[in-house]
Amino acid sequence: MMARPPASMTACSPSSPGRIDASCRLPLFALFGGAALWLALSSVFGLIASLTFHKPAMFADCAILSYGRAFPAWSSLLVYGFCIPAGLGVGLWLLARLGRVELAKPWLITVGAEIWHTGVLVGLIAILAGETTGYEWLEMPRYAMVILFLGFVLMAIWAFVTHTQRAEQSLYPSQWLVLAALFWLPWILSTAVLLLQFFPVRGVVQAAVAWWFAGNLLNVWLGLAGLAATFYFLPKLTGRPLQSQYLALFVLWTLMLFGTWTGIPAHAPLPAWMTELSGVGNILAFIPAVAVIPILVLTCRGAKVPCKGGPLCFTKFGVWSFVLASLLLALTACPLIHRVTDFTWFGQGQNLLRIYGFFTMTMFAAIYYILPRVVGAEVLSPGRVKVHFWLGVIGTLLFALPLVAGGVMQGLKLVDPAIPFVDVAKSTLMPFRMSTLGETLLLIGNFVFLFNVFGVIVSYLRSVGKTVYVDATAQLETAVVKP
Amino acid sequence: MKSAATVFLAAFLALSASWAGFVLAPQLQLGRQPQVKPSGVEGLYPVARPGLAQQGAQVYRSLGCVHCHSQSVRQDGTICELVLLDAGTNGPATLAALAQFDRELAKLPTLTALPKVIKIVRDVPSAVPMIKALKAAGATAEVKVSAQGPDIARSWGLRRSVAHDFAYDETVQIGTRRSGPDLANVGMTKPALDWQLLHLYAPSSVVTGSTMPPYRFLFEKRMITRAPSPDALQLTGEFAPPAGYEIVPTPEARALAAYLVSLRSDVPLDEAPFTSLTAPAPATNAPAK
């Protein structure tokens, strides 16, 4: 292992990509490795939760695996276990690569990542033990959230320091998005945790804060972190410049300005101005999604790069899922539609398209691109990546679309009081069972991903171990030869 | 965008706007909402739930009930009906009073089979002249306001849910999905604790075709030693425990049932009015007059 010069010496002269990647190795092992583990575990809990719909009495004697606990365990592990660490890892690498500078204090970032994963573990145990907060997408109790927050701040500080030490002064769109994401999360997280768990506000204001948080997390933060990767990897993988930086700037602005108003459902027992305003936000948040389409189409046009189930496929599928999810969100602003879709599986289908279809797929692309570089060897089998791609695509579509369609069916029955509720509930079972099939495919895909990620990490550690062993035995041999 | 500062400033502007709108503004508007004195109801509204029900709310939160049950009733609008309660002793005078407003109504069958709805009116003030004229003729009429919509028709509530209903809840569990029915007024429709406990233990024993998972872990199956427990569930048929055993609710189950029966927002409010022709029973924990 070569010794790195102190950060102050590298600050002004650009580092070579190899050395930058090497500086990211340890933090990214911690972030991506942990994220892959949580993702696989999350899909296990997701499947357990879904089984309750197939056989209600399955976990009647087991509080830990009952639907009301397995479901928040799934969603928390998905967002806090996978999405945020993966997004952060990719963001860190982007800041270092685009700034042509080695990561500042990689070991502190690694510590931050481990603190984060500890927080996720604490939160998971708390949810299973019944300590959930009861707010959707913010289920972990405050002691877990404090750990998460500390871990995030530790990583964000050194991400920002890396950015200020950059050798390349001009900024690329991905850097704007990563910086905005670094700013966004601590704000929404601290507001939500302080006002819901430490100094709870009264009555429905709690619900307003929780919905504001969830909207900002899912519709803005995931957008910022995901599109940061998209805007970097689309040009990188096609070998064409981003079309165009101005459009990317427009996406960033509209996503922040409009996306931040989404999240409050139309049925909320809140003053009408809030639900109406959020509906307008839902519609306007479609603008950045529309603006992403020309970026994708124009950047990829004419590029003779076969996709072949590699990172480019993941990225493209991610963009189209983002567009579709944003379209579904915008549709729910229409009173005729939300009258039917509110309180149904429709919203969950929309969230799944956004989280699985857009965010995780974009992150898979980034991780599959980055990991071989930080270990400095092409150790990923393209076949296994391709298998993961198709499992992800089919799984996401089979998971989300039946819920979207089933949600509409459920809603149409729900607004007809002549249909008894039991029949409404039963009518959702068929689409739900189909979605369980998609969920199972995703579970397999997530384990393939786990296998791929750990394959890279283990093969790297093995090669390092081999070098150390060879060095050590070489010394031994010389020692033996000497006398 | 030339520097990180510009990005941070832009993000700050965008996020602070929605923070002011969706965090600060509702706090200013609703954070200190006072209790109100609803018309036709004794005492103030809302009041905090009884102690056991408050513990039950924590059980409800801990079991993640919110993932399947909403607590929010929707409503499409209201309908105002003029109800003739009493025709008085002077029939012709009453008919004459009605004739001032609607010739169709001024017929004898209008005065029979009371009380009954005789006219749909636009709102309460528009019916006042008619009520006054009928009163002068010796008859009694009043306007009945009722909420409309599928949720109301499913008898999930008498009116839509409003901010007031949640004022004293520590974790507001409004929910976004209805895999199970709305529970905003389950204490109004299913007020019996025994029913709630049976339903928690074996949902399909009381609701045919229920898709709800049973919560058997909230109950204790134990051997009857001397005398059966008075709290044991009255189970029959396939749900009954083996002979010599009984099913007794744990404190959590009891608290949860107490919380469920405390879920009722059946008080008319200015922002969500309705007329209850039969006066609702006073709240159990209301101070005696």
Interface residues (C-beta under 8 A of the other chain):
Chain A: T52 F53 P56 A57 M58 F59 A60 D61 C62 A63 S66 Y67 G68 R69 F71 P72 G130 E131 T132 T133 G134 Y135 E136 F160 H163 T164 S170 L171 W176 L179 A180 F183 W184 W187 I188 T191 L195 P200 V201 R202 G203 V204 V205 Q206 A207 A208 V209 W211 W212 N216 L249 L252 W253 M256 L257 T260 W261 G263 I264 P265 H267 A268 P269 L270 P271 M274 L277 S278 G281 D342 F343 T344 W345 G347 Q348 L414 V415 D416 P417 F421 V422 D423 V424 A425 K426 T428 L429
Chain B: M1 K2 S3 A4 V7 F8 A10 A11 F12 A14 L15 A17 S18 W19 G21 F22 V23 A25 P26 Q27 Q29 L30 G31 R32 Q33 Y60 R61 S62 L63 G64 C65 V66 H67 C68 S70 S72 R74 P150 A153 R154 R160 S161 V162 A163 H164 D165 F166 A167 Y168 D169 E170 T171 V172 Q173 I174 G175 T176 R177 R178 S179 G180 P181 D182 P203 V207 T208 G209 S210 T211 M212 P213 P214 Y215 R216 F217
